[in-house]
């Protein structure tokens, strides 16, 4: 396939107890990112209200809120 991306990078940043930031991108090709301000966090969260599960095949990211069980 033309322009097929063979490898992706997934960044999971545990920012606060209630917020996770997910970035999925092609590490070999730069792309334009809209310059929207993103909240910066000085210290990453050690304890969170969510559980993150990764599945490689088929690729999936599952996030479950601990307090409610909501996916």
Residue, then its C-alpha position, 0 to 999 in steps of 0.5 A: x500500500x502506498x504511504x503505509x506506516x510500518x511502525x508506530x510509537x505510542x506514548x502514554x503519559x500519566x499526567x494526573x490522577x484523572x488524566x492520561x495523555x495518549x500520542x500515537x505517531x510515526x517515529x520515522x516521519x515528522x508531521x504537522x501538529x496543530x499548535x494547541x496549548x497542552x497542559x504541562x505537568x511538573x510531576x507525573x501521577x504516581x497513583x491514578x484512577x484508571x487502569x491501562x491495558x495494551x493489546x498488541x494483536x490486534x492493537x488496542x488500548x483499553x482504559x478503565x476508570x477504577x472508581x466506576x469500572x467505566x471503559 
